[in-house]
Amino acid sequence: MNIGTKTSFLLNNTAGSLKEVSAGLISALLEKGVAEGTVFEIQLSFEEALRNAMVHGNRERPDKKVKVEIEISEKDVRLMIEDEGEGFDLEKLPDPTAGDNLLRECGRGVYLIKHMMDEVRYSDGGRKVFMRKKIK
């Protein structure tokens, strides 16, 4: 998948779509000379947000789509992911660093995204996430 300076996609709600767009993003970042550590943080955050949209937002329904916008400039990467689900209340997510949550196999995606990206905003009732990472 070829990703330019500003690209948008309407993805099928499948793991194959996630892998394809993620591979394109990684290639575009590496071609721009973005440091591998920064590429890793962007990739992890992007894949977590996209997986959350597909699994939790769209409930893994194949009839649902995920909208993705990617903008890469000399100074930062901006990502937007929007699902067709019912949304969620960010304030009601359990803290993955507290007590019994440490042993849970899931529930760390939003936490990781917030800690790896420079800016993270949820809107439209949690159906849309905007992320930004400085690259230079």
C-alpha positions as a printed NumPy array, in Angstrom:
array([[  0.   ,   0.   ,   0.   ],
       [  1.474,   3.309,  -1.084],
       [  1.191,   6.132,   1.445],
       [  1.945,   9.668,   0.35 ],
       [  2.236,  12.943,   2.224],
       [ -1.513,  12.993,   2.894],
       [ -3.521,   9.825,   2.394],
       [ -6.934,   8.56 ,   3.438],
       [ -8.45 ,   5.094,   3.28 ],
       [-11.763,   3.417,   3.983],
       [-10.637,   0.018,   5.231],
       [-12.47 ,  -3.254,   5.461],
       [-12.772,  -4.439,   9.037],
       [-10.139,  -7.204,   8.654],
       [ -6.718,  -8.09 ,  10.035],
       [ -5.401,  -8.127,   6.457],
       [ -6.383,  -4.475,   6.004],
       [ -4.638,  -3.58 ,   9.247],
       [ -1.414,  -5.317,   8.21 ],
       [ -1.445,  -3.79 ,   4.735],
       [ -1.917,  -0.169,   5.803],
       [  0.54 ,  -0.572,   8.705],
       [  3.225,  -1.915,   6.359],
       [  2.638,   1.035,   4.033],
       [  2.95 ,   3.493,   6.915],
       [  6.198,   1.913,   8.116],
       [  7.667,   2.046,   4.596],
       [  6.687,   5.696,   4.169],
       [  8.245,   6.647,   7.517],
       [ 11.479,   4.784,   6.854],
       [ 11.727,   6.375,   3.385],
       [ 11.454,   9.793,   5.074],
       [ 14.385,   8.875,   7.32 ],
       [ 12.381,   8.698,  10.547],
       [ 14.374,   7.067,  13.356],
       [ 13.529,   3.399,  13.93 ],
       [ 12.537,   3.997,  17.572],
       [ 10.075,   6.665,  16.511],
       [  8.756,   4.424,  13.728],
       [  8.174,   1.698,  16.322],
       [  6.194,   4.041,  18.602],
       [  4.069,   5.265,  15.697],
       [  3.501,   1.732,  14.398],
       [  2.515,   0.361,  17.806],
       [  0.135,   3.263,  18.483],
       [ -1.376,   3.107,  15.001],
       [ -1.936,  -0.653,  15.133],
       [ -3.417,  -0.489,  18.64 ],
       [ -5.84 ,   2.277,  17.649],
       [ -6.793,   0.517,  14.426],
       [ -7.261,  -2.833,  16.192],
       [ -9.394,  -1.108,  18.867],
       [-11.567,   0.406,  16.126],
       [-12.001,  -2.945,  14.37 ],
       [-12.47 ,  -5.181,  17.418],
       [-14.094,  -2.968,  20.057],
       [-15.654,  -0.238,  17.921],
       [-16.901,  -2.231,  14.952],
       [-17.254,  -5.434,  17.001],
       [-15.351,  -7.386,  14.309],
       [-18.318,  -7.052,  11.962],
       [-17.236,  -7.499,   8.32 ],
       [-19.945,  -5.091,   7.107],
       [-18.329,  -2.2  ,   9.028],
       [-15.51 ,   0.043,   7.782],
       [-12.736,   2.043,   9.412],
       [-11.72 ,   5.44 ,   8.083],
       [ -7.989,   6.188,   8.293],
       [ -6.211,   9.463,   7.516],
       [ -2.425,   9.712,   7.51 ],
       [ -0.462,  12.927,   7.093],
       [  3.33 ,  12.915,   7.124],
       [  5.237,  16.198,   7.146],
       [  8.849,  17.105,   7.823],
       [  8.063,  17.768,  11.491],
       [  5.344,  15.289,  12.475],
       [  3.005,  12.422,  11.657],
       [ -0.743,  12.881,  12.123],
       [ -3.057,   9.907,  12.237],
       [ -6.848,   9.753,  12.485],
       [ -8.841,   6.554,  12.89 ],
       [-12.637,   6.46 ,  12.977],
       [-14.877,   3.43 ,  13.407],
       [-18.615,   2.908,  12.852],
       [-19.288,   1.636,  16.375],
       [-21.178,   3.063,  19.321],
       [-18.151,   4.717,  20.926],
       [-16.946,   4.501,  24.526],
       [-16.358,   6.663,  27.577],
       [-12.614,   7.215,  27.968],
       [-13.09 ,   8.062,  31.65 ],
       [-14.592,   4.618,  32.356],
       [-11.625,   2.608,  31.053],
       [ -9.877,   0.732,  33.865],
       [ -6.32 ,   1.778,  34.728],
       [ -4.084,  -1.   ,  33.319],
       [ -1.389,  -0.219,  35.899],
       [ -3.642,  -0.805,  38.923],
       [ -4.021,  -3.995,  40.953],
       [ -5.6  ,  -6.953,  39.182],
       [ -5.506,  -5.115,  35.852],
       [ -1.763,  -5.785,  35.688],
       [ -2.488,  -9.452,  35.011],
       [ -5.159,  -8.904,  32.348],
       [ -4.246,  -9.885,  28.798],
       [ -5.951,  -6.831,  27.268],
       [ -6.773,  -3.26 ,  28.182],
       [ -3.447,  -1.507,  27.598],
       [ -3.928,  -0.082,  24.104],
       [ -5.247,   3.366,  25.026],
       [ -2.641,   3.628,  27.798],
       [  0.205,   2.78 ,  25.394],
       [ -1.049,   5.187,  22.749],
       [ -1.184,   8.055,  25.271],
       [  2.377,   7.344,  26.403],
       [  3.955,   6.856,  22.97 ],
       [  2.374,   9.69 ,  21.007],
       [  2.897,  13.412,  21.614],
       [ -0.782,  14.266,  21.263],
       [ -3.886,  12.061,  21.511],
       [ -7.495,  13.242,  21.291],
       [-10.71 ,  11.235,  21.209],
       [-13.901,  12.705,  19.772],
       [-17.33 ,  11.734,  18.483],
       [-18.072,   9.74 ,  21.64 ],
       [-14.83 ,   7.769,  21.372],
       [-15.425,   6.699,  17.773],
       [-12.597,   8.859,  16.446],
       [ -9.011,   9.163,  17.649],
       [ -6.45 ,  11.711,  16.489],
       [ -2.762,  11.079,  17.207],
       [  0.325,  13.156,  16.491],
       [  4.012,  12.311,  16.839],
       [  6.883,  14.744,  16.294],
       [  9.537,  13.266,  14.04 ],
       [ 12.17 ,  16.016,  13.826]])
